Amino acid sequence: MVGIVGYGAHIPRHRIKVEEIAKVWGADAPSYKKGLMLTQKSVPSPDTDTITLSVTAARNALLRAGKVNPVEIGAIYIGSESHPYAVKPSGTVVAEAIGATPEIHCADFEFACKAGSEAMFVCLGLVKSGYVKYALAIGADTSQGAPGDALEYSASAGAAAFIMGSDNLLAEAVDTYAYMTDTPDFWRREYQFYPQHGGRFTGEPAYFKHVTGCAEGMMKKVGMKPSDFNYVVFHQPNGKFPMRVGKMLGFKKEQIEPGWLTPRLGNTYSGSSPIGLTATLDIAKPGDMILMVSYGSGAGSDGFVWKVTDRINEVRDKAVRTTKLLDENITFVDYGTYAKFRHKIRKND
């Protein structure tokens, strides 16, 4: 058996409300709140980036991993759309920050919003093959949205980290699945700061096709149906899409809600479904079955079936719960502060 030995998340404490963004651009805030089910999003401070988010999430994962020594971690993979450096890895910084040995394999992954689940997929494979004892997978982003663009209402920041291993599991990886095609619904070219997207094209032929294709393929592979799962976690570009795709697949609202964070968090891109999984693990019971399906533009989805073990009760409160990060000790900022934090306003040097 292979699976999750430790997990952790981190979310910046600053938030901005949908109304505050809409007020600046003369947009209809109720349409975003009702149509896309968004109320607010997290905002990274000027000294917060993918690396700092990843370090904190990884340290929380180590707390839940218990006796795992960082020097036993043989690989660290960080999936993100917003690595701080174009040419310099994020993984090596995180490795040193958590006390890993130089005898480690690090790589930065990219695949739009499924870069985090991509890292999870590979880490599970390395552990299952026996190539490493433990592997650390992280999905983290300080996502970008151009001023006035629809993405600005949802693009947020956060990270989730998972230590994969083969002993003392808190959740067993029952099986994995992947589904992808060349569907260019969202992209950002070299040297461009803000991404572009295909509007409505991002829904039907992109998100819904790949998430349903992956979920159906995953369930067929393991011989399960929606009613066999206690919880399901989907990628969350907004609040509406995961609820709609869940209904299409036959899942109930109560199966989705524990990991449905976007209305209060925004879209954390590579951290989206991984953070949803951390919130679900925070309340899951031994024996619970969880389906997780990510999505990344370009386009593809990774599927995972997790079976929660008895160890979850021992470790869930050894680190801060995701819902506490989401709802406690938060500070709301105005658009000017948000714009300064996100470098939308620059000094003329």
JOPESUL-V692228 format. One record per residue. RES is the residue in three letters. D_FIRST is the distance of its C-alpha to the first C-alpha in Angstrom with 2 decimals. Layout:
BEGIN
((RES	D_FIRST) (RES	D_FIRST))
END
This chain:
BEGIN
((MET	0.00) (VAL	3.79) (GLY	6.84) (ILE	10.22) (VAL	11.44) (GLY	15.04) (TYR	17.26) (GLY	21.01) (ALA	23.92) (HIS	27.55) (ILE	30.55) (PRO	34.15) (ARG	36.56) (HIS	39.30) (ARG	39.76) (ILE	42.32) (LYS	43.37) (VAL	43.81) (GLU	47.49) (GLU	48.08) (ILE	46.97) (ALA	48.85) (LYS	51.98) (VAL	52.25) (TRP	51.97) (GLY	53.91) (ALA	51.00) (ASP	50.33) (ALA	47.76) (PRO	47.44) (SER	46.29) (TYR	43.28) (LYS	42.60) (LYS	42.95) (GLY	42.17) (LEU	39.07) (MET	38.29) (LEU	38.56) (THR	40.30) (GLN	39.38) (LYS	37.09) (SER	35.96) (VAL	38.10) (PRO	37.14) (SER	39.90) (PRO	41.54) (ASP	39.45) (THR	36.10) (ASP	34.15) (THR	30.66) (ILE	30.25) (THR	31.45) (LEU	29.31) (SER	26.21) (VAL	27.05) (THR	27.40) (ALA	24.24) (ALA	22.30) (ARG	24.04) (ASN	23.08) (ALA	19.38) (LEU	19.89) (LEU	21.63) (ARG	18.72) (ALA	16.28) (GLY	18.49) (LYS	18.43) (VAL	17.10) (ASN	20.14) (PRO	21.04) (VAL	21.88) (GLU	18.24) (ILE	17.60) (GLY	17.95) (ALA	18.59) (ILE	20.23) (TYR	20.91) (ILE	23.34) (GLY	24.17) (SER	27.69) (GLU	31.00) (SER	32.94) (HIS	32.09) (PRO	35.13) (TYR	35.99) (ALA	36.57) (VAL	36.37) (LYS	34.36) (PRO	30.65) (SER	29.33) (GLY	26.20) (THR	28.24) (VAL	30.06) (VAL	26.96) (ALA	25.51) (GLU	28.73) (ALA	29.07) (ILE	25.84) (GLY	26.51) (ALA	24.17) (THR	25.36) (PRO	27.35) (GLU	24.92) (ILE	22.73) (HIS	22.41) (CYS	23.76) (ALA	24.68) (ASP	26.14) (PHE	25.03) (GLU	27.40) (PHE	27.19) (ALA	29.29) (CYS	27.43) (LYS	24.01) (ALA	23.89) (GLY	21.56) (SER	18.95) (GLU	19.54) (ALA	18.51) (MET	15.28) (PHE	14.59) (VAL	15.40) (CYS	13.59) (LEU	10.16) (GLY	11.41) (LEU	12.67) (VAL	9.63) (LYS	7.67) (SER	11.00) (GLY	11.35) (TYR	14.53) (VAL	14.14) (LYS	12.52) (TYR	12.96) (ALA	14.52) (LEU	16.80) (ALA	17.57) (ILE	20.81) (GLY	22.91) (ALA	26.49) (ASP	30.00) (THR	33.60) (SER	34.43) (GLN	37.90) (GLY	40.40) (ALA	44.00) (PRO	46.76) (GLY	47.76) (ASP	44.96) (ALA	42.84) (LEU	39.79) (GLU	41.49) (TYR	40.95) (SER	37.16) (ALA	36.11) (SER	34.66) (ALA	32.43) (GLY	29.14) (ALA	25.76) (ALA	22.13) (ALA	19.64) (PHE	15.87) (ILE	14.18) (MET	10.75) (GLY	8.63) (SER	5.72) (ASP	7.81) (ASN	10.15) (LEU	8.56) (LEU	11.42) (ALA	9.93) (GLU	6.64) (ALA	7.39) (VAL	8.01) (ASP	10.12) (THR	12.88) (TYR	16.53) (ALA	19.67) (TYR	23.36) (MET	26.36) (THR	30.04) (ASP	32.98) (THR	34.33) (PRO	36.17) (ASP	36.56) (PHE	36.34) (TRP	36.98) (ARG	38.41) (ARG	40.28) (GLU	40.65) (TYR	42.99) (GLN	42.89) (PHE	41.93) (TYR	41.44) (PRO	39.47) (GLN	41.11) (HIS	39.91) (GLY	41.04) (GLY	41.84) (ARG	41.19) (PHE	39.59) (THR	36.48) (GLY	35.92) (GLU	36.29) (PRO	35.56) (ALA	33.06) (TYR	30.96) (PHE	31.18) (LYS	30.79) (HIS	27.61) (VAL	25.92) (THR	26.81) (GLY	25.94) (CYS	22.43) (ALA	21.86) (GLU	23.31) (GLY	21.37) (MET	18.03) (MET	19.01) (LYS	20.34) (LYS	17.21) (VAL	15.13) (GLY	18.32) (MET	18.96) (LYS	22.17) (PRO	23.28) (SER	24.03) (ASP	20.45) (PHE	19.52) (ASN	20.71) (TYR	20.98) (VAL	21.28) (VAL	21.86) (PHE	24.02) (HIS	25.70) (GLN	28.94) (PRO	31.96) (ASN	34.10) (GLY	33.95) (LYS	35.12) (PHE	32.75) (PRO	29.46) (MET	31.44) (ARG	33.12) (VAL	30.09) (GLY	28.34) (LYS	31.44) (MET	31.56) (LEU	28.07) (GLY	28.80) (PHE	27.13) (LYS	29.17) (LYS	30.39) (GLU	28.73) (GLN	25.26) (ILE	26.15) (GLU	28.24) (PRO	25.84) (GLY	24.66) (TRP	28.09) (LEU	29.54) (THR	31.84) (PRO	35.02) (ARG	35.12) (LEU	33.18) (GLY	34.01) (ASN	31.92) (THR	29.92) (TYR	29.16) (SER	25.95) (GLY	25.07) (SER	25.84) (SER	22.71) (PRO	20.53) (ILE	23.09) (GLY	23.10) (LEU	19.39) (THR	20.17) (ALA	23.03) (THR	21.01) (LEU	18.40) (ASP	21.55) (ILE	22.57) (ALA	19.50) (LYS	18.91) (PRO	16.00) (GLY	14.91) (ASP	16.44) (MET	15.34) (ILE	16.26) (LEU	17.26) (MET	18.13) (VAL	20.50) (SER	22.24) (TYR	25.50) (GLY	27.40) (SER	30.93) (GLY	31.73) (ALA	29.63) (GLY	26.00) (SER	23.08) (ASP	19.31) (GLY	17.31) (PHE	14.01) (VAL	12.80) (TRP	11.35) (LYS	10.88) (VAL	12.44) (THR	11.73) (ASP	14.64) (ARG	14.48) (ILE	16.10) (ASN	19.38) (GLU	19.47) (VAL	19.07) (ARG	20.57) (ASP	24.07) (LYS	23.51) (ALA	24.45) (VAL	26.81) (ARG	25.77) (THR	26.18) (THR	28.88) (LYS	30.87) (LEU	30.83) (LEU	31.97) (ASP	34.80) (GLU	36.07) (ASN	38.31) (ILE	38.94) (THR	42.13) (PHE	43.71) (VAL	45.59) (ASP	48.37) (TYR	48.31) (GLY	50.25) (THR	47.78) (TYR	44.86) (ALA	46.66) (LYS	47.33) (PHE	43.75) (ARG	42.52) (HIS	45.30) (LYS	47.06) (ILE	50.19) (ARG	51.09) (LYS	53.98) (ASN	56.55) (ASP	56.63))
END
